[in-house]
Amino acid sequence: MHTLSNFGIVLLAIQCQATFDCRRPTQDCKSGGTCTYVSPTCTCPGGASPTHEGHDCGLLISTKGALSCVTTDPCVAGQGDCYDDGAGGMCYCSSDYYGPTCAEQRFTVTCLADRMVIGINPYGTFSGVAYIEGKRGTAACESFPVPSVSSSDNIPDTWEGRYIEVEHTSPDCGTITPAANGGNMEYTRDVVIQYSQDYILNIDDRYTVKCVLDGSGVPVSYSIVPIDTTDLSPLNTITREDYLGPVFLALTTGGQAVTTTPVDVGAELLFTFAISPEYDSMLIISGEANNTLTVGTKTLNLITGSCMDNDAFPVTVEAAARGSGGTDKRELTLKIRAFHFDGNTEVGFKFVVKVCLTANAADCDPVNCPPGSANGFGRRRRASSDETIVERIISIRDPRSITKLDDKGVVYSECSMSGKISAAMVAMAVALSILILLCIVLIARAVSSRIHRSGHIDDNDTMSSAVKRF
């Protein structure tokens, strides 16, 4: 990394608000705090008299502002709180900042004349991947660990975590066509911070990074704008139920059945299990999601040991529960957020469901799950004849991605035209050709009429000049 004061060209840097979401991998609650499926924030222990505070419950309240912090506060105001547990004053940083004094923001960009250098240091031990939108798998467009201090690179000495350095005219990541704005040129890229190596969630981060250069190529302004990932609407409009042996499965989103139409990432998927009249109750023994591939198979456990699996926390909205507020033993519901595995937009769901008669209804009773979880409706046991495998495969699309799907789930390019637009353009071309032919016929008839009236055209009066006079 380099020291900015010794660097020989104009640099501009901007920081952007980061996000904390306790449902993500490695962004856990500390000190006994709990996280729920529906909220990204931690509930700190102690109830009305909490012992800890902060976004991750990591700050012991009794040490906040204590001892040496009374006279010396090393933390940047508004970005961190000084605490002293007897080892001297230290800083507890908000989720947006890091460093000994909370001076560094987690997402930054340095703008240069020919490139942008993007700093990425998410909260926690980041185990995912960050990359230029649409360029996952292209090494030059993915993030790398920030190296040690060096005067020969473009990375500020204070950065930690990861970085992406990409030229405006990168052949691998795509050449940016700058947008003119009042004599300046704007260079813009979208960046994805994907918190899992395997699957894409609506609680991942996406940012639009912009560098603005003046006419001589000197950076003059910059911005990092979060791309909203929460307001995603489902697309489906057809009601349908699948009958699978003794178990009925209805899969809906937004009150409409999931069919072959792709579902947006982040849309809530409601699985409703019901049983035929001769049975008393049921339970889900296990449940998983997979990428439907036989080579390079990826899976995400949803239900394990009668409880929601810890790995499913980022996608869970409501744990498996009995219908009608917990009183209907013949119906179970499960609600998750739509997601897809990296590299494939089809997601398969597989559940093992046990059905019980009145005589053995106790076998389908829920079991208690660990603290912070709801009662479970699955239990690992030896397979028997009253167990049914329920499977569904659905298509998921990410409307924020450069690669999109048409209404049949087929990938198409941003620059491709729909059939209706193509047909309209062909019709316009045909009409234009007819108009040109009519003009030529009219001109020819006018010239012929003029020749007929005069009897001839002088040698110096060529056809072209007659047409010109016409």
C-alpha positions in Angstrom: 0.0 0.0 0.0 1.1 3.6 -0.5 1.0 6.8 1.6 -1.3 9.3 0.0 0.9 12.3 0.7 3.7 10.7 -1.4 1.5 9.7 -4.3 2.0 11.9 -7.4 -1.5 12.3 -8.8 -4.8 13.7 -7.5 -6.8 11.2 -5.6 -10.3 11.4 -4.2 -11.8 9.0 -1.7 -15.3 8.4 -0.4 -16.8 6.3 2.3 -20.2 4.8 2.3 -22.5 3.4 5.0 -22.0 -0.3 5.5 -24.6 -2.7 6.7 -24.9 -5.1 9.6 -27.4 -8.0 9.5 -27.2 -10.6 12.2 -28.8 -13.2 9.8 -25.7 -13.2 7.6 -22.8 -15.7 8.1 -20.2 -14.3 10.5 -22.3 -11.3 11.5 -23.5 -12.9 14.8 -24.8 -11.4 18.0 -22.3 -11.4 20.9 -22.6 -11.6 24.7 -25.7 -13.8 24.6 -27.6 -11.5 22.2 -30.2 -13.1 20.0 -31.2 -12.6 16.3 -34.6 -13.3 14.8 -35.4 -14.5 11.3 -37.2 -11.3 10.4 -34.9 -8.6 11.9 -31.3 -7.7 11.1 -30.6 -6.4 14.6 -29.6 -8.1 17.8 -31.6 -8.2 20.9 -29.2 -7.7 23.8 -29.5 -9.7 27.0 -31.0 -8.2 30.2 -34.5 -7.3 28.9 -35.5 -3.9 30.3 -32.1 -3.6 32.0 -29.7 -4.8 29.4 -26.1 -5.5 30.3 -24.8 -4.9 26.8 -25.5 -2.6 23.9 -24.4 -1.9 20.3 -25.3 -3.4 16.9 -23.9 -6.8 17.9 -24.4 -6.5 21.7 -20.6 -6.3 22.0 -20.3 -3.3 24.3 -20.5 -3.9 28.1 -22.5 -0.9 29.3 -20.6 -0.7 32.6 -17.3 -0.1 30.8 -18.6 2.5 28.5 -17.0 5.9 29.2 -15.4 4.5 32.3 -11.9 5.0 33.9 -9.5 6.5 31.4 -12.3 7.4 29.0 -13.4 10.1 31.4 -10.3 12.2 30.6 -9.1 10.8 27.2 -11.4 9.7 24.4 -9.4 8.3 21.5 -12.5 7.4 19.4 -13.7 9.5 16.5 -16.9 11.3 17.6 -20.0 9.7 16.3 -18.2 6.7 14.9 -17.2 4.9 18.1 -17.6 4.8 21.9 -14.7 4.7 24.3 -14.7 1.9 26.9 -12.2 0.8 29.5 -12.4 -2.6 31.1 -9.2 -2.1 33.1 -6.8 -2.5 30.2 -7.0 1.2 29.1 -9.2 3.1 26.8 -10.4 1.3 23.6 -13.0 2.0 21.0 -16.2 0.1 20.2 -16.9 1.0 16.6 -20.4 1.2 15.1 -21.0 -1.3 12.3 -20.0 1.3 9.7 -16.5 1.9 10.9 -13.3 0.0 12.0 -9.8 0.7 13.2 -8.2 1.5 16.6 -10.1 4.9 16.7 -13.0 4.0 14.4 -11.6 6.3 11.7 -12.0 4.0 8.7 -15.3 3.2 7.0 -16.0 -0.3 5.7 -16.8 0.6 2.1 -14.6 3.2 0.3 -13.4 4.1 -3.1 -10.3 5.9 -4.4 -10.8 7.5 -7.8 -7.9 7.9 -10.2 -7.8 9.2 -13.8 -7.8 5.7 -15.4 -9.3 3.5 -12.7 -11.2 3.1 -9.4 -9.9 1.3 -6.3 -12.7 0.0 -4.2 -12.1 -0.9 -0.5 -14.3 -3.6 1.0 -14.1 -4.6 4.7 -17.4 -6.0 5.9 -18.1 -6.5 9.6 -17.1 -9.8 11.0 -14.8 -12.5 9.4 -16.0 -12.0 5.8 -16.1 -15.5 4.2 -18.0 -14.5 1.0 -16.9 -12.9 -2.2 -17.0 -9.3 -3.6 -17.0 -8.6 -7.3 -18.0 -6.3 -10.1 -21.7 -7.0 -10.9 -22.1 -9.8 -13.5 -18.4 -10.7 -13.3 -18.3 -13.4 -10.7 -15.6 -15.9 -11.6 -13.5 -13.4 -13.5 -10.3 -13.0 -11.4 -9.6 -9.5 -12.4 -13.0 -8.4 -11.3 -13.1 -10.0 -7.9 -11.7 -8.8 -4.6 -8.3 -9.5 -3.2 -6.9 -9.3 0.3 -5.4 -5.9 1.0 -1.6 -6.3 0.9 1.0 -5.0 3.3 2.1 -1.4 3.0 3.8 -0.6 -0.3 4.6 2.6 -2.1 4.2 1.0 -5.5 0.4 0.4 -5.4 -2.8 2.5 -5.3 -4.2 1.2 -2.0 -4.2 3.6 1.0 -2.1 2.4 3.9 -5.0 2.5 6.3 -7.3 0.1 4.4 -7.9 -3.4 5.8 -10.0 -6.3 4.4 -10.3 -6.6 0.6 -10.1 -4.4 -2.5 -11.0 -4.4 -6.1 -8.9 -2.3 -8.5 -10.4 -2.0 -12.0 -9.5 0.2 -14.9 -12.3 2.2 -16.6 -11.4 0.5 -19.9 -10.9 -3.0 -18.4 -11.2 -5.7 -21.1 -12.2 -8.3 -18.5 -14.7 -6.3 -16.4 -16.1 -4.3 -19.3 -15.2 -0.9 -20.7 -17.2 1.9 -19.1 -18.8 4.3 -21.5 -18.6 7.6 -19.5 -21.6 9.8 -19.1 -21.1 13.5 -19.9 -22.3 15.8 -17.1 -21.6 19.5 -17.4 -18.1 19.1 -19.0 -17.2 16.2 -16.6 -17.2 12.5 -17.4 -18.8 10.0 -15.0 -17.6 6.4 -14.7 -19.9 4.0 -12.9 -19.8 0.4 -11.8 -22.0 -1.8 -9.6 -20.3 -3.9 -6.9 -21.7 -7.0 -5.1 -20.8 -8.1 -1.6 -22.0 -11.6 -1.5 -21.9 -13.0 2.1 -22.0 -16.7 1.1 -19.7 -18.4 -1.4 -22.5 -20.6 -2.6 -25.8 -18.7 -2.7 -27.2 -15.2 -3.4 -29.5 -13.6 -1.0 -31.5 -10.4 -0.8 -29.6 -9.5 2.3 -26.3 -9.3 0.3 -25.0 -5.8 -0.3 -24.9 -4.0 -3.7 -23.4 -0.6 -4.4 -23.2 1.7 -7.3 -19.7 3.3 -7.3 -19.2 6.5 -9.3 -16.0 8.5 -10.2 -16.4 11.9 -11.9 -13.4 13.3 -13.8 -13.0 16.7 -15.3 -12.0 17.4 -19.0 -8.4 16.8 -18.2 -9.0 13.5 -16.4 -8.6 14.8 -12.9 -11.1 13.3 -10.4 -13.5 16.0 -9.0 -16.2 14.0 -7.2 -17.3 10.5 -6.3 -20.1 8.6 -4.6 -21.1 5.1 -3.4 -24.9 4.6 -3.4 -26.5 1.5 -1.9 -28.8 -0.4 -4.3 -32.0 -1.3 -2.6 -32.3 -5.0 -2.2 -35.5 -5.2 -0.1 -38.4 -4.0 -2.3 -38.6 -6.9 -4.7 -42.0 -7.9 -5.9 -43.2 -11.5 -6.8 -44.3 -12.1 -10.3 -46.7 -15.0 -10.1 -50.5 -14.9 -10.7 -51.7 -18.6 -11.0 -53.1 -20.6 -8.1 -52.0 -24.3 -8.0 -51.7 -27.1 -5.5 -49.4 -30.2 -5.9 -50.6 -33.5 -4.6 -47.8 -35.8 -3.4 -49.0 -39.0 -1.9 -50.7 -38.4 1.5 -49.2 -34.9 1.6 -50.4 -31.8 -0.2 -47.8 -29.0 -0.9 -48.8 -25.5 -1.9 -46.0 -23.1 -2.7 -47.0 -19.5 -2.9 -45.4 -16.0 -3.0 -47.4 -12.9 -2.4 -50.5 -14.9 -2.1 -50.1 -16.4 -5.6 -48.9 -19.8 -6.6 -45.4 -20.4 -7.8 -45.4 -21.8 -11.3 -42.9 -21.9 -14.0 -42.5 -18.1 -13.9 -39.2 -17.2 -12.2 -39.5 -15.7 -8.7 -37.4 -12.7 -7.7 -34.6 -13.0 -5.2 -35.9 -11.8 -1.8 -39.6 -12.7 -2.5 -41.1 -14.6 0.4 -41.9 -18.2 -0.4 -44.6 -19.8 1.7 -44.6 -23.7 1.8 -47.9 -25.0 3.1 -48.1 -28.7 3.8 -51.4 -30.5 4.4 -52.5 -34.1 4.8 -55.4 -36.2 3.6 -58.4 -36.7 6.0 -57.4 -40.1 7.3 -54.4 -38.8 9.1 -54.2 -36.9 12.4 -51.0 -35.0 12.2 -47.6 -34.7 10.5 -44.0 -33.5 11.0 -41.2 -32.6 8.7 -38.3 -34.9 9.4 -35.8 -32.9 7.3 -35.6 -30.3 4.6 -33.0 -29.0 2.2 -32.5 -26.8 -0.8 -30.1 -27.8 -3.6 -28.8 -26.4 -6.9 -30.4 -29.4 -8.9 -27.0 -30.3 -10.4 -25.4 -33.8 -10.3 -21.9 -32.4 -10.8 -20.9 -29.5 -8.5 -23.8 -30.1 -6.2 -24.5 -27.5 -3.6 -27.0 -27.9 -0.7 -28.4 -25.7 2.1 -30.0 -27.5 5.0 -33.3 -25.9 6.0 -34.5 -28.3 8.7 -32.2 -30.5 10.8 -33.0 -32.3 14.0 -36.6 -31.0 14.2 -35.4 -27.3 14.1 -34.5 -24.7 11.6 -30.8 -25.4 10.7 -28.4 -22.7 11.6 -27.2 -22.5 8.0 -30.7 -21.5 7.0 -30.9 -18.5 9.2 -30.1 -16.0 6.4 -33.1 -17.2 4.3 -35.6 -17.9 7.0 -38.6 -15.7 7.5 -40.8 -18.0 9.7 -39.8 -21.4 11.1 -41.9 -24.4 10.4 -45.1 -24.1 12.5 -48.6 -25.6 12.8 -51.4 -23.8 11.0 -54.1 -21.7 12.6 -51.8 -20.2 15.1 -50.3 -23.5 16.2 -53.6 -25.4 16.7 -54.0 -27.1 13.3 -52.0 -30.4 13.5 -52.9 -31.3 9.9 -51.2 -28.2 8.4 -47.6 -27.0 8.6 -46.2 -23.8 7.1 -42.7 -22.7 6.4 -41.7 -19.3 5.0 -38.3 -18.4 3.5 -36.8 -15.8 1.2 -36.2 -16.8 -2.4 -32.6 -17.2 -3.2 -30.5 -19.2 -5.7 -27.1 -20.9 -5.6 -24.3 -19.2 -7.3 -24.0 -20.3 -10.9 -27.5 -21.7 -11.3 -31.0 -20.1 -11.1 -32.9 -23.3 -10.5 -33.4 -24.3 -6.9 -34.7 -27.7 -5.8 -36.5 -28.3 -2.4 -36.7 -31.7 -0.8 -38.6 -32.5 2.4 -39.1 -35.7 4.2 -42.5 -35.6 5.8 -43.9 -38.1 8.3 -47.7 -38.6 8.7 -49.3 -40.0 11.8 -52.7 -41.6 12.6 -54.6 -41.0 15.8 -53.0 -44.1 17.4 -49.4 -42.8 17.0 -50.2 -39.0 16.9 -47.5 -38.4 19.6 -44.8 -39.4 17.1 -45.7 -36.2 15.2 -45.5 -33.8 18.2 -43.0 -31.0 17.9 -39.8 -31.0 20.0 -38.2 -28.1 21.8 -35.4 -26.4 19.8 -32.4 -24.6 21.3 -33.0 -21.1 22.9 -33.9 -18.5 20.4 -35.6 -20.9 18.0 -39.3 -22.0 17.6 -40.6 -25.4 18.3 -39.5 -27.9 15.6 -41.6 -30.1 13.4 -39.0 -32.4 12.1 -37.1 -35.2 13.8 -34.3 -37.4 12.5 -35.3 -41.1 12.8 -35.3 -44.3 10.9 -37.2 -44.1 7.7 -40.6 -45.9 7.7 -43.5 -46.5 5.3 -45.4 -43.5 6.6 -42.7 -41.1 5.4 -43.1 -39.2 2.1 -40.5 -37.3 0.1 -41.9 -34.0 -1.1 -39.9 -32.2 -3.9 -40.3 -29.1 -5.9 -37.9 -27.3 -8.4 -38.5 -23.5 -9.0 -36.7 -20.8 -11.0 -35.3 -17.8 -9.2 -34.1 -14.6 -10.9 -32.2 -11.7 -9.6 -33.6 -8.5 -11.0 -30.6 -6.5 -9.9 -28.1 -8.6 -11.9 -26.8 -7.7 -15.3 -27.7 -11.2 -16.4 -31.5 -11.6 -16.6 -34.1 -14.2 -17.5 -37.0 -13.8 -19.9 -40.6 -15.0 -19.0 -39.5 -18.6 -19.9 -36.5 -18.5 -17.6 -34.1 -18.3 -20.5 -31.0 -16.0 -20.1 -30.9 -13.1 -22.5 -28.5 -10.2 -23.0 -29.3 -6.6 -22.0 -28.9 -5.5 -25.6 -31.2 -8.2 -27.1 -34.6 -7.2 -28.4 -37.9 -8.9 -27.6 -39.9 -10.5 -30.4 -42.5 -7.7 -30.4 -39.8 -5.0 -30.8 -38.1 -7.0 -33.5 -41.3 -7.5 -35.5 -42.2 -3.8 -35.2 -38.8 -2.8 -36.5 -39.2 -5.2 -39.5 -42.6 -3.7 -40.2 -41.2 -0.2 -40.1 -38.3 -1.2 -42.5 -40.8 -2.6 -45.0 -43.0 0.5 -44.8 -39.9 2.7 -45.4 -38.9 0.6 -48.4 -42.3 1.0 -49.9 -42.2 4.7 -49.4 -38.8 5.0 -51.1 -40.1 2.9 -54.1 -43.1 5.2 -54.4 -40.9 8.2 -54.5 -38.7 6.7 -57.2 -41.8 5.9 -59.3 -43.2 9.4 -58.9 -39.9 11.0 -59.9 -39.6 8.7 -62.9 -43.1 9.5 -64.1 -42.5 13.3 -63.7 -39.3 13.1 -65.7 -41.0 11.0 -68.4 -43.8 13.5 -68.7 -41.4 16.4 -69.1 -39.6 14.6 -71.9 -42.8 13.8 -73.6 -43.9 17.5 -73.6 -40.5 18.9 -74.9 -40.0 16.0 -77.3 -36.4 15.6 -76.3 -33.7 16.5 -73.8 -30.6 18.4 -74.9 -27.3 16.7 -74.8 -26.4 19.0 -72.0 -29.7 18.3 -70.2 -29.0 15.0 -68.5 -31.5 12.8 -66.7 -29.9 13.8 -63.4 -30.3 17.5 -64.1 -34.0 16.9 -65.0 -34.5 15.1 -61.8 -32.8 17.9 -60.0 -35.0 20.6 -61.6 -38.0 18.5 -60.7 
